[in-house]
Amino acid sequence: MNDLQIEYFLASARNLSFSKAAQELFVSQPAVSRQVIALEEELGCPLFERRNKGILLTGNGKLFYDFFEEYKTSLNNLKMRAQLSMENKNRIIRLGVMNNSNISHILIPLQEIFYRRFPDVKLEVNSYEPRKAVEALQAGKEDVVLTIEPKVLNIDGIASEIITELPRVLLYHKKTQQKNPGKELTPNDFKGEAFLTVSDEEFDYVTDLIRGFCRPYGFVPKVQLVHSTDAMILGVQCGLGVAISDIWCRALDNASFGYLELDSSHQVNLLWKNDKDDPALRAFVALLREMVSVKNSP
């Protein structure tokens, strides 16, 4: 038997007519009859009672109809799973994060869980300036983004939510501590330093943010713009100034840097392609949300 015979038999059984089955399948009535007869001969029993006014399923015909319907459904499901498996072998979920962020404490345990469920899906991590990460997501270069950029709501085709708050830190070169041995430093000790920050189209907006961070400590900082987060971190490492970052900053693991935790924090936004038909992406987003919550809980 073959799939064509089964398809013709099922159509005939649904319509209880060879001619109506032929119309449904866009073939001739004799073609349908021939295929059904060939199937009956192979199975060794009649599937239909032929009557002057039409056809009826025999008892065996009803049994084979249920069997072939279940077979067809199971086969289609298996084909879909096989196709999804082949697609997953070439599937990469791309995550965009902020430049100089260290999220290894989140991604390493996340991968162990994710790869157990989706062993053929690969993960890729890229880094951007906060606003550039959102642009990369909109352009289709990334599937998921973590960013502190606040202007991310109501983007077509993109889902977003605030998933955590990161305490801000004042990042400095440890030579400052060497000049003040035994003294516990405070933010006020850096009021004479240049506060390096990444340039933005809205200069006043960035400057006002830095001033707002320093206002509770009683001074107005001197803001110096640089072109990237990398340049900002490099400037601090070279003793050219200080910077305000957060506890995910990779520089905190570098022995040449010191930092003070400030009495403020900024929100981290999770953004992803709003694709309800992508189970791997949905699972990754759910795991990332959970891991960030666990790793940053008090």
N, C-alpha and C positions, 0 to 999 in steps of 0.2 A: 504494500500500500504506500501511498505518497500523500503529501500535504494537499495536492490538488483534489484527490479523491475525497479526502476528509472534508475539505472546504465545500465541495459540491454536495456531499451528503448532508452537512449541517445546514446549508442553505435550503435544501429540499425539505428537510425536517422542519425548519422554521416556518416555511411557506406552505407545507403540505401540498406542494405542486412542483413538478419539474419545470413547467413553463415559467412560473413566477420566480423560481430560483434562477433560471436562465436570464430573466430580465434583471434581477438583482445583480448578477455577476457579469452582465453584458456579454453573454455567450449564447450559442444556440441551444435549443431544448434537447436535440439529440446528443450534443456533447455532454450535457449534464447526465442524461440517462446512461450513456456509455460508461462514464466514470463511476456512477453508483453501482451499476451491474458488475463492473470489474472489482469494486470493493466488496460486494456481496459474495462474489465467487472466492475471493481471497479469504474472507472471514468464514465462509462455509455455511452461511445462513442468510435468509432474506431479511432485509431491513425495513422494507415497506410492503404493505398490502396494496396492490394495484387495483383500483376500482374504476368504474366508468366515469365517476364524477370527481376523481382525484386519488390521492394516496394517503395512507395512514401508517404510522409507525407500528411495527410489530413489537412484541415484548422484547425481543433481542435488540430491535432497533432503538427502543427507549434506553436500554442499558448502554448500547454503544454511543448513543447521543450524549448521555451524561458523561461517559468516559472521555469522548473526544472533546467535549466542551472543557472539561477539567484539564485535559492534556494541552489544549490550545492556550488556556490561561496560564498554566504552569510554564509552558514553553516561552510565552511572551515575557513572563516575569524573569525567567532565567536569561533570556536574551538581553533584557534591560540591565540586569545585574552584571552580566558579562561586559556590556557596553560601558557601564559606569566604571567597572574595574579597569578597562583599557584606558578610559579617559583619565582616571586617577593616576595611572602610571606616568602620565605626562603632566599632571596637575601640580602647580606651584601656588601656594598661598603666600602673597607678598605683604610684609608688614613694614610700614614706615614709622620710624620713631624719631625723636628729636636728636640733633647732633650732640655728641658727647654724653648721651644718656647711657647708663649702665643698667640694663634690665635683665641681666643674666640670672639673677636670683628668681626671676619670674619665668623666663623662657625655658630654662633648663628643666625644671620639673614639669612645665606645661608640655614640652615635647614628649616626655616619657608617657604621659597619659594620651596625648593626641595620636601618637604613632601606633599605639595599641589598637586604636579604633580605625585609623586611616593609614595603614603602613605604606601605601603607595603614593600618598600625597607628601610633597616636599614643602618645607618652610624656607622662606628667604627674608632676610632683614636688611633694610636700607635706612639711611639716616638723612634728615633734612632739617633746614631751618623750620620753625613752627608753621609759618604760613605756606611755605613751599610743600610741606607734607600734605596739606589739604588740597593744594593744586594738583599734586601727583595723584591723589585719590580720584579727583574729578576727571583727570585725564586718562584714567584706567591703568596707570603705572603701578598702583598699589591696590590691594584689596581691603586692607585694614590700616588704620592710622591711630597713633597715640600722639597728642599734641597739647600744648598749653595755649595755643592760639585761641582766643575767646570768640572770634567771629566765625562760628562754624555751624550755626543752627539754620534750619530750613533750606537745605541744599537738595535739589531734586535728585532722587535716586540714591541718596545717602542717608543712612540712619546714624544717629549720634546720641550720646549720653555722657554725662559727667560721672566718672567712675571712682575718682579718689581726689584727695588734696595732698600736695607735697609741701612739707615745710621748706621755707626758703632758707638759704644759707649765704653768709658773706664769705666769699672765697678769697684767700690771700696767700702770699708767699711766706714761708716759715721764717724768712729772715727777720720779719717783724717781731716774732717771738724771741728770736736771738738777741734783738736789741733791747728787749724788756724781759730779761730772765726772771722767772718766778712770779711775774705779774699775770693776773687773769685778764685777758683782753676783753674789751667790750666794743660794740660797733662804733662808739664815739672816738675810740683810738684811731679810727681810719678816716676821720672827717677831712684830713688834709690830703688824702689820696685821690687820684683820678678813679672814678667809677666807670669801668669799661662796659659798654653795652652795645649790642648789635644794632646797626643803623636800620631805620625803617622809613617808609614813605611818610609816615606821620611822626615827624621828629618830636613835636610837642607831646604827643601821646606817650612815647617811650621815655622822654625826659621826666614827664610828670609821674610816671610809674616809679622810676628810681627815687625821685624825691619823696614820693609817698611812702616808700619802704623805709626811708631814713628819717622821716619826720618824727616818729615816736622816740627817736634817740637824740633829738634836739639839734640837728644840724642839716644844712642844705648841701648835698654833695656836688662835686664838680663832675659833670657827666662828659665822658669822651666816647665818641662813636667809633665803632670798628665795623668791618664789612661782614663778619661771620662769627658764629659761635667758636669755631676753631681759633680764629684770631683773638677773640676775647680771652680764651683759656691760655693761649700762648703768651698774651700780654701779661697776664697774672704770673705765669711761670717765669717770665723774664723780669719780674719786679717792676713792671711799668704801671701798675695800678692794681685795683681789686675789682671784684665782680660779684653780682648777686645772681645766684643760681639756686639749685634745689638739691635734695638729698639723693636724687638719682644721678647727679653729676659724676661722670667717670673720674674726674680729677680728684675726688675725695679719696680715691685709692692710691694716689700718688704721694709718696713720702715728702715731696717738696712743697706740698700744699697744706695749709691749715684752713680751718673754717669755723665760723660761729653760726649756730642756728638762730634764726631771727623769729620774732613773735608774729609771723605772718606766713601765709601759704598761698599757693595758686592751684587752680583746678586743672585736672587732666581730663581731656575729652577723648573718648573712644569713638571713632567714626569707621563705618564699614559700608560696603556695597549692600544695598537692601535687596538681596536676591534670595527669595524664599525657596527657590528650587535647588539651592546649593547646600546639601547637608554638611559637607566638610567645612565650608566657610561658617555656617551657623554654629557648628560645634567648636571651631577655633575661637570665635568671638565669645561664646559662652565660657570657655575655659580661661581665656585671657581676662575676662571680667572677674571671674572667680579668683584667679591667681593674684591679680592686682589687689583685690579686696583683702585677701588673706595676708599677703606679704606686707601690706601697708596699714593693717589694723593695729591699734594701740596695744 
